[in-house]
Amino acid sequence: MCLAVPGKIISIDDSNPDLKMAKVNFGGVIKDVCIQWLEDVHIGNYVLVHVGFALNKIDEKDAEETIKILQGMGEI
C-alpha cells in the first residue's frame, strides 16, 4: 500500500527550471520535495507527497484532517 502524506510548503527553489523543488514541513520535519509537475503552488500551500514528489495540491482543511488521522494512527 502506498501512502501520500500532506505537508506545507515553506520555501520554493526554482533556480533550476528543469527541477522545481520545495522545502515542505511535515509536522516539524522538513524535507525537500519535487514540485515540478504541479501548477500554481506557492509558499503556504499544502501538497500531498509520495516518495519525494508532490502529487497534488490540497486545501488546508483536508490536510489538517488527514494529519490528525495519521497522528491518531501513530503514523506521524
Phi and psi restraints in degrees (range 20) as a CNS / XPLOR table:
assign (resid 1 and name C) (resid 2 and name N)
       (resid 2 and name CA) (resid 2 and name C) 1.0 -101.6 20.0 2
assign (resid 2 and name N) (resid 2 and name CA)
       (resid 2 and name C) (resid 3 and name N) 1.0 148.0 20.0 2
assign (resid 2 and name C) (resid 3 and name N)
       (resid 3 and name CA) (resid 3 and name C) 1.0 -131.2 20.0 2
assign (resid 3 and name N) (resid 3 and name CA)
       (resid 3 and name C) (resid 4 and name N) 1.0 126.4 20.0 2
assign (resid 3 and name C) (resid 4 and name N)
       (resid 4 and name CA) (resid 4 and name C) 1.0 -102.0 20.0 2
assign (resid 4 and name N) (resid 4 and name CA)
       (resid 4 and name C) (resid 5 and name N) 1.0 132.5 20.0 2
assign (resid 4 and name C) (resid 5 and name N)
       (resid 5 and name CA) (resid 5 and name C) 1.0 -112.8 20.0 2
assign (resid 5 and name N) (resid 5 and name CA)
       (resid 5 and name C) (resid 6 and name N) 1.0 135.3 20.0 2
assign (resid 5 and name C) (resid 6 and name N)
       (resid 6 and name CA) (resid 6 and name C) 1.0 -77.7 20.0 2
assign (resid 6 and name N) (resid 6 and name CA)
       (resid 6 and name C) (resid 7 and name N) 1.0 143.4 20.0 2
assign (resid 6 and name C) (resid 7 and name N)
       (resid 7 and name CA) (resid 7 and name C) 1.0 -148.3 20.0 2
assign (resid 7 and name N) (resid 7 and name CA)
       (resid 7 and name C) (resid 8 and name N) 1.0 161.9 20.0 2
assign (resid 7 and name C) (resid 8 and name N)
       (resid 8 and name CA) (resid 8 and name C) 1.0 -105.0 20.0 2
assign (resid 8 and name N) (resid 8 and name CA)
       (resid 8 and name C) (resid 9 and name N) 1.0 128.5 20.0 2
assign (resid 8 and name C) (resid 9 and name N)
       (resid 9 and name CA) (resid 9 and name C) 1.0 -70.3 20.0 2
assign (resid 9 and name N) (resid 9 and name CA)
       (resid 9 and name C) (resid 10 and name N) 1.0 125.8 20.0 2
assign (resid 9 and name C) (resid 10 and name N)
       (resid 10 and name CA) (resid 10 and name C) 1.0 -110.9 20.0 2
assign (resid 10 and name N) (resid 10 and name CA)
       (resid 10 and name C) (resid 11 and name N) 1.0 -19.2 20.0 2
assign (resid 10 and name C) (resid 11 and name N)
       (resid 11 and name CA) (resid 11 and name C) 1.0 -159.3 20.0 2
assign (resid 11 and name N) (resid 11 and name CA)
       (resid 11 and name C) (resid 12 and name N) 1.0 156.0 20.0 2
assign (resid 11 and name C) (resid 12 and name N)
       (resid 12 and name CA) (resid 12 and name C) 1.0 -128.5 20.0 2
assign (resid 12 and name N) (resid 12 and name CA)
       (resid 12 and name C) (resid 13 and name N) 1.0 133.9 20.0 2
assign (resid 12 and name C) (resid 13 and name N)
       (resid 13 and name CA) (resid 13 and name C) 1.0 -115.1 20.0 2
assign (resid 13 and name N) (resid 13 and name CA)
       (resid 13 and name C) (resid 14 and name N) 1.0 104.6 20.0 2
assign (resid 13 and name C) (resid 14 and name N)
       (resid 14 and name CA) (resid 14 and name C) 1.0 -111.5 20.0 2
assign (resid 14 and name N) (resid 14 and name CA)
       (resid 14 and name C) (resid 15 and name N) 1.0 28.8 20.0 2
assign (resid 14 and name C) (resid 15 and name N)
       (resid 15 and name CA) (resid 15 and name C) 1.0 -68.7 20.0 2
assign (resid 15 and name N) (resid 15 and name CA)
       (resid 15 and name C) (resid 16 and name N) 1.0 -25.0 20.0 2
assign (resid 15 and name C) (resid 16 and name N)
       (resid 16 and name CA) (resid 16 and name C) 1.0 -108.7 20.0 2
assign (resid 16 and name N) (resid 16 and name CA)
       (resid 16 and name C) (resid 17 and name N) 1.0 107.5 20.0 2
assign (resid 16 and name C) (resid 17 and name N)
       (resid 17 and name CA) (resid 17 and name C) 1.0 -64.5 20.0 2
assign (resid 17 and name N) (resid 17 and name CA)
       (resid 17 and name C) (resid 18 and name N) 1.0 -16.7 20.0 2
assign (resid 17 and name C) (resid 18 and name N)
       (resid 18 and name CA) (resid 18 and name C) 1.0 -90.1 20.0 2
assign (resid 18 and name N) (resid 18 and name CA)
       (resid 18 and name C) (resid 19 and name N) 1.0 -8.4 20.0 2
assign (resid 18 and name C) (resid 19 and name N)
       (resid 19 and name CA) (resid 19 and name C) 1.0 -152.5 20.0 2
assign (resid 19 and name N) (resid 19 and name CA)
       (resid 19 and name C) (resid 20 and name N) 1.0 82.1 20.0 2
assign (resid 19 and name C) (resid 20 and name N)
       (resid 20 and name CA) (resid 20 and name C) 1.0 -76.3 20.0 2
assign (resid 20 and name N) (resid 20 and name CA)
       (resid 20 and name C) (resid 21 and name N) 1.0 123.6 20.0 2
assign (resid 20 and name C) (resid 21 and name N)
       (resid 21 and name CA) (resid 21 and name C) 1.0 -120.3 20.0 2
assign (resid 21 and name N) (resid 21 and name CA)
       (resid 21 and name C) (resid 22 and name N) 1.0 160.5 20.0 2
assign (resid 21 and name C) (resid 22 and name N)
       (resid 22 and name CA) (resid 22 and name C) 1.0 -141.5 20.0 2
assign (resid 22 and name N) (resid 22 and name CA)
       (resid 22 and name C) (resid 23 and name N) 1.0 152.0 20.0 2
assign (resid 22 and name C) (resid 23 and name N)
       (resid 23 and name CA) (resid 23 and name C) 1.0 -91.1 20.0 2
assign (resid 23 and name N) (resid 23 and name CA)
       (resid 23 and name C) (resid 24 and name N) 1.0 127.1 20.0 2
assign (resid 23 and name C) (resid 24 and name N)
       (resid 24 and name CA) (resid 24 and name C) 1.0 -123.3 20.0 2
assign (resid 24 and name N) (resid 24 and name CA)
       (resid 24 and name C) (resid 25 and name N) 1.0 134.3 20.0 2
assign (resid 24 and name C) (resid 25 and name N)
       (resid 25 and name CA) (resid 25 and name C) 1.0 -95.0 20.0 2
assign (resid 25 and name N) (resid 25 and name CA)
       (resid 25 and name C) (resid 26 and name N) 1.0 119.6 20.0 2
assign (resid 25 and name C) (resid 26 and name N)
       (resid 26 and name CA) (resid 26 and name C) 1.0 -111.5 20.0 2
assign (resid 26 and name N) (resid 26 and name CA)
       (resid 26 and name C) (resid 27 and name N) 1.0 81.8 20.0 2
assign (resid 26 and name C) (resid 27 and name N)
       (resid 27 and name CA) (resid 27 and name C) 1.0 59.6 20.0 2
assign (resid 27 and name N) (resid 27 and name CA)
       (resid 27 and name C) (resid 28 and name N) 1.0 37.3 20.0 2
assign (resid 27 and name C) (resid 28 and name N)
       (resid 28 and name CA) (resid 28 and name C) 1.0 102.3 20.0 2
assign (resid 28 and name N) (resid 28 and name CA)
       (resid 28 and name C) (resid 29 and name N) 1.0 -12.8 20.0 2
assign (resid 28 and name C) (resid 29 and name N)
       (resid 29 and name CA) (resid 29 and name C) 1.0 -98.9 20.0 2
assign (resid 29 and name N) (resid 29 and name CA)
       (resid 29 and name C) (resid 30 and name N) 1.0 122.7 20.0 2
assign (resid 29 and name C) (resid 30 and name N)
       (resid 30 and name CA) (resid 30 and name C) 1.0 -100.8 20.0 2
assign (resid 30 and name N) (resid 30 and name CA)
       (resid 30 and name C) (resid 31 and name N) 1.0 128.5 20.0 2
assign (resid 30 and name C) (resid 31 and name N)
       (resid 31 and name CA) (resid 31 and name C) 1.0 -130.6 20.0 2
assign (resid 31 and name N) (resid 31 and name CA)
       (resid 31 and name C) (resid 32 and name N) 1.0 151.2 20.0 2
assign (resid 31 and name C) (resid 32 and name N)
       (resid 32 and name CA) (resid 32 and name C) 1.0 -82.3 20.0 2
assign (resid 32 and name N) (resid 32 and name CA)
       (resid 32 and name C) (resid 33 and name N) 1.0 132.5 20.0 2
assign (resid 32 and name C) (resid 33 and name N)
       (resid 33 and name CA) (resid 33 and name C) 1.0 -134.3 20.0 2
assign (resid 33 and name N) (resid 33 and name CA)
       (resid 33 and name C) (resid 34 and name N) 1.0 136.8 20.0 2
assign (resid 33 and name C) (resid 34 and name N)
       (resid 34 and name CA) (resid 34 and name C) 1.0 -77.4 20.0 2
assign (resid 34 and name N) (resid 34 and name CA)
       (resid 34 and name C) (resid 35 and name N) 1.0 125.8 20.0 2
assign (resid 34 and name C) (resid 35 and name N)
       (resid 35 and name CA) (resid 35 and name C) 1.0 -118.6 20.0 2
assign (resid 35 and name N) (resid 35 and name CA)
       (resid 35 and name C) (resid 36 and name N) 1.0 17.6 20.0 2
assign (resid 35 and name C) (resid 36 and name N)
       (resid 36 and name CA) (resid 36 and name C) 1.0 -53.7 20.0 2
assign (resid 36 and name N) (resid 36 and name CA)
       (resid 36 and name C) (resid 37 and name N) 1.0 -38.0 20.0 2
assign (resid 36 and name C) (resid 37 and name N)
       (resid 37 and name CA) (resid 37 and name C) 1.0 -96.9 20.0 2
assign (resid 37 and name N) (resid 37 and name CA)
       (resid 37 and name C) (resid 38 and name N) 1.0 7.2 20.0 2
assign (resid 37 and name C) (resid 38 and name N)
       (resid 38 and name CA) (resid 38 and name C) 1.0 -103.5 20.0 2
assign (resid 38 and name N) (resid 38 and name CA)
       (resid 38 and name C) (resid 39 and name N) 1.0 137.4 20.0 2
assign (resid 38 and name C) (resid 39 and name N)
       (resid 39 and name CA) (resid 39 and name C) 1.0 -96.8 20.0 2
assign (resid 39 and name N) (resid 39 and name CA)
       (resid 39 and name C) (resid 40 and name N) 1.0 150.4 20.0 2
assign (resid 39 and name C) (resid 40 and name N)
       (resid 40 and name CA) (resid 40 and name C) 1.0 57.1 20.0 2
assign (resid 40 and name N) (resid 40 and name CA)
       (resid 40 and name C) (resid 41 and name N) 1.0 47.5 20.0 2
assign (resid 40 and name C) (resid 41 and name N)
       (resid 41 and name CA) (resid 41 and name C) 1.0 -107.9 20.0 2
assign (resid 41 and name N) (resid 41 and name CA)
       (resid 41 and name C) (resid 42 and name N) 1.0 142.6 20.0 2
assign (resid 41 and name C) (resid 42 and name N)
       (resid 42 and name CA) (resid 42 and name C) 1.0 -137.4 20.0 2
assign (resid 42 and name N) (resid 42 and name CA)
       (resid 42 and name C) (resid 43 and name N) 1.0 165.9 20.0 2
assign (resid 42 and name C) (resid 43 and name N)
       (resid 43 and name CA) (resid 43 and name C) 1.0 -56.7 20.0 2
assign (resid 43 and name N) (resid 43 and name CA)
       (resid 43 and name C) (resid 44 and name N) 1.0 133.4 20.0 2
assign (resid 43 and name C) (resid 44 and name N)
       (resid 44 and name CA) (resid 44 and name C) 1.0 98.8 20.0 2
assign (resid 44 and name N) (resid 44 and name CA)
       (resid 44 and name C) (resid 45 and name N) 1.0 -17.6 20.0 2
assign (resid 44 and name C) (resid 45 and name N)
       (resid 45 and name CA) (resid 45 and name C) 1.0 -73.9 20.0 2
assign (resid 45 and name N) (resid 45 and name CA)
       (resid 45 and name C) (resid 46 and name N) 1.0 153.7 20.0 2
assign (resid 45 and name C) (resid 46 and name N)
       (resid 46 and name CA) (resid 46 and name C) 1.0 -101.6 20.0 2
assign (resid 46 and name N) (resid 46 and name CA)
       (resid 46 and name C) (resid 47 and name N) 1.0 140.4 20.0 2
assign (resid 46 and name C) (resid 47 and name N)
       (resid 47 and name CA) (resid 47 and name C) 1.0 -131.3 20.0 2
assign (resid 47 and name N) (resid 47 and name CA)
       (resid 47 and name C) (resid 48 and name N) 1.0 151.1 20.0 2
assign (resid 47 and name C) (resid 48 and name N)
       (resid 48 and name CA) (resid 48 and name C) 1.0 -90.4 20.0 2
assign (resid 48 and name N) (resid 48 and name CA)
       (resid 48 and name C) (resid 49 and name N) 1.0 129.3 20.0 2
assign (resid 48 and name C) (resid 49 and name N)
       (resid 49 and name CA) (resid 49 and name C) 1.0 -123.4 20.0 2
assign (resid 49 and name N) (resid 49 and name CA)
       (resid 49 and name C) (resid 50 and name N) 1.0 135.1 20.0 2
assign (resid 49 and name C) (resid 50 and name N)
       (resid 50 and name CA) (resid 50 and name C) 1.0 -132.8 20.0 2
assign (resid 50 and name N) (resid 50 and name CA)
       (resid 50 and name C) (resid 51 and name N) 1.0 126.5 20.0 2
assign (resid 50 and name C) (resid 51 and name N)
       (resid 51 and name CA) (resid 51 and name C) 1.0 42.1 20.0 2
assign (resid 51 and name N) (resid 51 and name CA)
       (resid 51 and name C) (resid 52 and name N) 1.0 45.9 20.0 2
assign (resid 51 and name C) (resid 52 and name N)
       (resid 52 and name CA) (resid 52 and name C) 1.0 85.7 20.0 2
assign (resid 52 and name N) (resid 52 and name CA)
       (resid 52 and name C) (resid 53 and name N) 1.0 5.2 20.0 2
assign (resid 52 and name C) (resid 53 and name N)
       (resid 53 and name CA) (resid 53 and name C) 1.0 -121.4 20.0 2
assign (resid 53 and name N) (resid 53 and name CA)
       (resid 53 and name C) (resid 54 and name N) 1.0 129.2 20.0 2
assign (resid 53 and name C) (resid 54 and name N)
       (resid 54 and name CA) (resid 54 and name C) 1.0 -74.9 20.0 2
assign (resid 54 and name N) (resid 54 and name CA)
       (resid 54 and name C) (resid 55 and name N) 1.0 124.2 20.0 2
assign (resid 54 and name C) (resid 55 and name N)
       (resid 55 and name CA) (resid 55 and name C) 1.0 -94.0 20.0 2
assign (resid 55 and name N) (resid 55 and name CA)
       (resid 55 and name C) (resid 56 and name N) 1.0 -31.3 20.0 2
assign (resid 55 and name C) (resid 56 and name N)
       (resid 56 and name CA) (resid 56 and name C) 1.0 -163.1 20.0 2
assign (resid 56 and name N) (resid 56 and name CA)
       (resid 56 and name C) (resid 57 and name N) 1.0 150.2 20.0 2
assign (resid 56 and name C) (resid 57 and name N)
       (resid 57 and name CA) (resid 57 and name C) 1.0 -90.3 20.0 2
assign (resid 57 and name N) (resid 57 and name CA)
       (resid 57 and name C) (resid 58 and name N) 1.0 136.9 20.0 2
assign (resid 57 and name C) (resid 58 and name N)
       (resid 58 and name CA) (resid 58 and name C) 1.0 -129.2 20.0 2
assign (resid 58 and name N) (resid 58 and name CA)
       (resid 58 and name C) (resid 59 and name N) 1.0 161.5 20.0 2
assign (resid 58 and name C) (resid 59 and name N)
       (resid 59 and name CA) (resid 59 and name C) 1.0 -80.1 20.0 2
assign (resid 59 and name N) (resid 59 and name CA)
       (resid 59 and name C) (resid 60 and name N) 1.0 160.7 20.0 2
assign (resid 59 and name C) (resid 60 and name N)
       (resid 60 and name CA) (resid 60 and name C) 1.0 -60.4 20.0 2
assign (resid 60 and name N) (resid 60 and name CA)
       (resid 60 and name C) (resid 61 and name N) 1.0 -40.7 20.0 2
assign (resid 60 and name C) (resid 61 and name N)
       (resid 61 and name CA) (resid 61 and name C) 1.0 -61.5 20.0 2
assign (resid 61 and name N) (resid 61 and name CA)
       (resid 61 and name C) (resid 62 and name N) 1.0 -47.5 20.0 2
assign (resid 61 and name C) (resid 62 and name N)
       (resid 62 and name CA) (resid 62 and name C) 1.0 -63.5 20.0 2
assign (resid 62 and name N) (resid 62 and name CA)
       (resid 62 and name C) (resid 63 and name N) 1.0 -39.9 20.0 2
assign (resid 62 and name C) (resid 63 and name N)
       (resid 63 and name CA) (resid 63 and name C) 1.0 -62.1 20.0 2
assign (resid 63 and name N) (resid 63 and name CA)
       (resid 63 and name C) (resid 64 and name N) 1.0 -46.3 20.0 2
assign (resid 63 and name C) (resid 64 and name N)
       (resid 64 and name CA) (resid 64 and name C) 1.0 -65.6 20.0 2
assign (resid 64 and name N) (resid 64 and name CA)
       (resid 64 and name C) (resid 65 and name N) 1.0 -37.9 20.0 2
assign (resid 64 and name C) (resid 65 and name N)
       (resid 65 and name CA) (resid 65 and name C) 1.0 -63.4 20.0 2
assign (resid 65 and name N) (resid 65 and name CA)
       (resid 65 and name C) (resid 66 and name N) 1.0 -43.4 20.0 2
assign (resid 65 and name C) (resid 66 and name N)
       (resid 66 and name CA) (resid 66 and name C) 1.0 -64.9 20.0 2
assign (resid 66 and name N) (resid 66 and name CA)
       (resid 66 and name C) (resid 67 and name N) 1.0 -41.4 20.0 2
assign (resid 66 and name C) (resid 67 and name N)
       (resid 67 and name CA) (resid 67 and name C) 1.0 -61.6 20.0 2
assign (resid 67 and name N) (resid 67 and name CA)
       (resid 67 and name C) (resid 68 and name N) 1.0 -42.4 20.0 2
assign (resid 67 and name C) (resid 68 and name N)
       (resid 68 and name CA) (resid 68 and name C) 1.0 -61.9 20.0 2
assign (resid 68 and name N) (resid 68 and name CA)
       (resid 68 and name C) (resid 69 and name N) 1.0 -41.6 20.0 2
assign (resid 68 and name C) (resid 69 and name N)
       (resid 69 and name CA) (resid 69 and name C) 1.0 -64.5 20.0 2
assign (resid 69 and name N) (resid 69 and name CA)
       (resid 69 and name C) (resid 70 and name N) 1.0 -45.2 20.0 2
assign (resid 69 and name C) (resid 70 and name N)
       (resid 70 and name CA) (resid 70 and name C) 1.0 -63.8 20.0 2
assign (resid 70 and name N) (resid 70 and name CA)
       (resid 70 and name C) (resid 71 and name N) 1.0 -38.3 20.0 2
assign (resid 70 and name C) (resid 71 and name N)
       (resid 71 and name CA) (resid 71 and name C) 1.0 -64.5 20.0 2
assign (resid 71 and name N) (resid 71 and name CA)
       (resid 71 and name C) (resid 72 and name N) 1.0 -39.8 20.0 2
assign (resid 71 and name C) (resid 72 and name N)
       (resid 72 and name CA) (resid 72 and name C) 1.0 -64.6 20.0 2
assign (resid 72 and name N) (resid 72 and name CA)
       (resid 72 and name C) (resid 73 and name N) 1.0 -29.8 20.0 2
assign (resid 72 and name C) (resid 73 and name N)
       (resid 73 and name CA) (resid 73 and name C) 1.0 -83.4 20.0 2
assign (resid 73 and name N) (resid 73 and name CA)
       (resid 73 and name C) (resid 74 and name N) 1.0 -9.4 20.0 2
assign (resid 73 and name C) (resid 74 and name N)
       (resid 74 and name CA) (resid 74 and name C) 1.0 79.8 20.0 2
assign (resid 74 and name N) (resid 74 and name CA)
       (resid 74 and name C) (resid 75 and name N) 1.0 15.9 20.0 2
assign (resid 74 and name C) (resid 75 and name N)
       (resid 75 and name CA) (resid 75 and name C) 1.0 -81.4 20.0 2
assign (resid 75 and name N) (resid 75 and name CA)
       (resid 75 and name C) (resid 76 and name N) 1.0 -26.9 20.0 2
